[in-house]
Amino acid sequence: MRTYALLWEQCSPSVQGKLKGEEGWAAVDTNKDPVALIQRMKRVCCGFEAHKQPVHALVQSMKVLTTHIQQNETNEQYKEEFESIWEIVEQFGGSLTNHPELIERRAAEIAAQDEPPRDVGEVDDDDREIATAEIASEIKASFMLSGAQERRYGSLKLQLENDYTLGNDRYPKDTEGVLGLLNNYRDPYQRRQYRPGEERGGQPKEEDGLQFVQEGTNEEKEGAIMAQQGKKPGGEAKTNSKGESNCFHCGGKDHWVTDCPDLNEANKGSLMIQLDGALISQ
């Protein structure tokens, strides 16, 4: 009684009015059934009131489910919203998990794993009951995984596909498995961008020089290399630690190697790759 009263107090006047107008509301209110009240609250709050045409309401609820995409909510919030919509579809009599071919195939697999193994002709109702529950759970999990935010989990979905192609089925079997996978996944292709000089874990960022070389101009690259080696790239006269100002490829004193006339673009590119390698090894 108290739980029912607390839930009812949380409803806005608009929601209360819609609930009172639903068919069968009198029985729910008389019995003070909190479970029935929660189900009706979810349905009304999602916009699927009982007065709508049943088939249209079912299609609308299924449409919301199949197009539900995680936005900026947490994984826990996404799971809760997803399961609420799933419950609404079921309340309207919708079923997204009734796939006889998949069920029969799974039932045959269950029979084959028995001791001693049984063939397809020996599949029984118990096998089908287990298979039906397993397929339903996996389909529900696949819907939830499919709606997970692409920006955050696109590489995870691709990885699962590739693993399956290689014979390793790592798809989660229920929504709890999906939640655990989303919470624990770390995208190997996402790298944090550090600003030059920014410290990471209390230590200077070691890659700053390398990042500078990779992103800068050729002249900046050569200057960065000289700086890494304790040389002085700045000033009007570009000199090294010996006070020399010349191209270390041809020895010319009026240019640096990046402007050397004896090197074509391909040679310069190859040389800069070597310089990058030298810097990495520092």
C-alpha positions in Angstrom: 0.0 0.0 0.0 2.7 2.5 1.0 4.8 1.7 -2.1 1.8 2.2 -4.3 1.1 5.5 -2.7 4.7 6.7 -3.0 4.7 5.8 -6.7 1.4 7.5 -7.3 2.7 10.7 -5.7 5.7 10.7 -8.1 3.3 11.0 -11.1 2.5 14.4 -12.4 -1.1 15.5 -12.7 -1.0 14.9 -16.4 0.3 11.3 -16.0 -2.2 10.6 -13.3 -5.0 11.8 -15.6 -3.8 9.5 -18.4 -3.5 6.5 -16.0 -7.1 7.1 -14.7 -8.4 7.1 -18.2 -6.9 3.7 -19.1 -8.9 0.5 -19.4 -8.6 -1.6 -16.3 -7.3 1.2 -14.1 -10.0 0.7 -11.5 -8.7 -2.8 -10.7 -5.2 -1.6 -10.4 -6.2 1.2 -8.1 -8.4 -1.0 -6.0 -5.7 -3.6 -5.5 -3.0 -1.0 -5.0 -0.7 -3.1 -7.2 2.7 -1.3 -7.4 4.0 -3.6 -10.1 1.0 -2.9 -12.4 1.3 0.8 -11.6 5.0 0.8 -12.6 4.2 -1.0 -15.9 1.5 1.5 -16.7 3.7 4.5 -15.7 6.5 3.3 -18.0 4.0 2.9 -20.9 2.4 6.3 -20.4 5.7 8.1 -19.9 7.0 6.7 -23.1 4.0 7.9 -25.0 2.2 4.6 -25.6 -1.1 5.0 -23.8 -3.6 2.2 -23.9 -6.2 4.3 -25.8 -4.1 4.1 -29.0 -5.0 1.6 -31.7 -3.2 -1.6 -30.6 -1.4 -2.5 -33.8 -0.2 1.1 -34.3 0.9 1.4 -30.7 2.8 -1.9 -31.1 4.5 -0.8 -34.2 5.4 2.6 -32.7 6.9 0.9 -29.6 8.9 -1.5 -31.8 10.1 1.4 -33.9 11.4 3.2 -30.8 13.2 0.1 -29.7 14.9 -0.6 -33.0 16.0 3.0 -33.5 17.0 3.7 -29.8 20.6 4.9 -29.9 22.7 5.7 -26.8 23.4 9.4 -26.6 25.4 10.9 -23.7 23.9 8.9 -20.9 26.0 6.5 -18.9 26.0 2.8 -19.9 23.8 2.0 -16.8 21.3 4.6 -17.8 21.3 3.4 -21.4 20.6 -0.2 -20.2 17.8 1.0 -18.0 16.1 3.0 -20.8 16.6 0.1 -23.3 15.0 -2.5 -21.0 12.1 -0.1 -20.2 11.3 0.2 -23.9 11.7 -3.6 -24.3 9.2 -4.2 -21.6 6.7 -1.8 -23.3 7.0 -3.7 -26.5 6.3 -7.0 -24.6 3.3 -5.4 -22.9 1.8 -4.6 -26.2 2.2 -8.2 -27.3 5.2 -7.6 -29.5 7.9 -10.2 -29.9 11.3 -9.7 -31.5 12.7 -13.0 -30.4 10.4 -15.6 -32.1 12.7 -17.0 -34.8 11.9 -20.8 -35.2 14.9 -21.4 -37.5 17.4 -20.0 -35.0 15.6 -21.9 -32.1 15.7 -25.2 -33.9 19.3 -24.8 -34.8 20.2 -24.0 -31.2 18.1 -26.9 -30.0 20.0 -29.2 -32.3 23.3 -27.9 -30.9 22.1 -28.5 -27.4 21.1 -32.1 -28.3 24.5 -32.7 -29.9 26.3 -31.5 -26.7 24.4 -34.0 -24.6 26.0 -37.1 -23.2 25.7 -39.3 -25.2 25.1 -36.9 -28.2 21.8 -36.9 -29.8 21.1 -36.2 -33.5 18.6 -33.7 -35.0 15.8 -36.2 -35.0 16.1 -36.6 -31.3 15.6 -33.0 -30.3 12.9 -32.7 -27.7 10.7 -30.0 -26.1 13.2 -29.4 -23.3 15.9 -28.6 -25.8 13.6 -26.2 -27.6 12.6 -24.5 -24.3 16.3 -23.9 -23.4 17.0 -22.8 -27.0 14.1 -20.4 -27.0 15.3 -18.7 -23.8 18.9 -18.5 -25.0 18.0 -17.0 -28.4 15.6 -14.5 -26.8 18.4 -13.4 -24.4 21.0 -13.1 -27.2 18.6 -11.2 -29.5 17.8 -8.7 -26.7 21.6 -8.3 -26.0 22.3 -7.8 -29.7 19.7 -5.0 -29.9 21.3 -3.3 -26.9 24.8 -3.6 -28.3 23.6 -2.4 -31.7 22.3 0.8 -30.1 25.5 1.5 -28.2 27.1 4.8 -29.2 29.0 4.4 -32.4 31.6 7.0 -31.5 32.6 5.2 -28.3 32.0 1.6 -29.3 32.2 1.4 -33.1 35.6 -0.3 -33.0 34.3 -2.7 -30.4 31.5 -3.8 -32.7 33.9 -4.2 -35.6 36.3 -6.2 -33.3 33.4 -8.6 -32.4 32.6 -9.1 -36.0 36.2 -9.9 -36.9 36.6 -12.3 -34.0 33.5 -14.2 -35.1 34.9 -14.4 -38.6 38.0 -16.0 -37.1 35.9 -18.5 -35.3 35.7 -16.8 -31.9 32.2 -15.9 -30.9 32.6 -13.2 -28.2 29.2 -11.6 -28.5 27.5 -11.1 -25.1 24.7 -13.5 -24.3 22.5 -11.1 -22.2 22.1 -7.4 -21.4 24.3 -7.7 -18.2 27.0 -9.0 -20.5 26.6 -6.1 -22.8 26.8 -3.7 -19.9 30.0 -5.3 -18.6 31.6 -5.2 -22.0 30.8 -1.5 -22.6 32.0 -0.6 -19.1 35.3 -2.5 -19.5 36.1 -1.8 -23.1 39.1 0.4 -23.9 39.4 1.5 -27.5 42.9 0.8 -28.7 42.6 3.3 -31.5 41.7 6.2 -29.3 44.7 8.1 -28.0 44.7 11.0 -25.7 46.1 14.1 -27.3 48.7 15.8 -25.0 49.8 19.4 -25.3 53.5 20.0 -25.6 55.0 20.1 -22.2 52.0 18.6 -20.5 52.9 16.1 -17.8 51.4 12.6 -17.8 51.3 10.7 -14.5 53.7 13.3 -12.9 56.3 12.8 -15.7 57.1 15.0 -18.7 55.6 13.9 -21.9 58.4 12.0 -23.6 56.7 12.0 -27.0 56.6 15.8 -27.3 59.7 16.0 -29.4 58.5 13.2 -31.7 55.1 14.7 -32.1 56.7 18.0 -33.0 58.8 16.3 -35.7 55.9 14.4 -37.1 53.6 17.4 -37.4 56.1 20.2 -38.2 57.6 21.4 -41.5 60.9 19.9 -42.7 62.8 22.9 -41.4 61.1 22.5 -38.0 61.9 18.8 -38.1 65.6 19.4 -38.6 65.6 22.1 -35.9 63.8 19.7 -33.5 66.4 17.0 -34.2 69.2 19.5 -33.5 67.5 20.6 -30.3 67.2 16.9 -29.2 70.9 16.6 -29.8 71.7 19.7 -27.7 72.3 21.9 -30.8 71.0 25.4 -31.5 68.6 25.6 -34.5 67.5 29.3 -33.8 69.0 32.6 -34.7 69.7 34.4 -37.9 72.6 32.1 -38.7 71.5 28.5 -38.3 74.5 26.9 -36.7 75.1 23.6 -35.0 77.0 23.0 -31.7 80.3 23.6 -33.5 79.2 26.9 -34.9 78.9 25.5 -38.4 76.1 26.6 -40.7 75.9 24.2 -43.6 74.0 21.3 -45.2 75.2 18.1 -43.7 74.5 16.3 -47.0 76.5 18.3 -49.5 78.4 20.6 -47.2 77.0 23.8 -48.8 77.1 26.8 -46.5 74.1 28.6 -48.0 71.3 26.2 -47.1 70.2 23.3 -44.9 69.6 19.7 -46.0 65.9 20.4 -46.4 66.8 22.8 -49.2 69.7 20.9 -50.7 69.6 21.1 -54.5 71.4 17.7 -54.8 68.3 16.0 -53.3 65.0 15.4 -55.0 61.8 15.3 -53.1 61.9 11.5 -52.8 65.5 11.6 -51.4 64.4 14.3 -49.0 61.5 12.3 -47.8 63.7 9.2 -47.3 66.2 11.3 -45.4 63.5 12.8 -43.2 62.3 9.3 -42.3 65.8 8.4 -41.3 66.0 11.6 -39.2 62.7 10.7 -37.6 64.1 7.3 -36.7 67.2 8.9 -35.3 65.0 11.1 -33.1 62.9 8.2 -31.9 66.1 6.4 -30.8 67.2 9.4 -28.6 
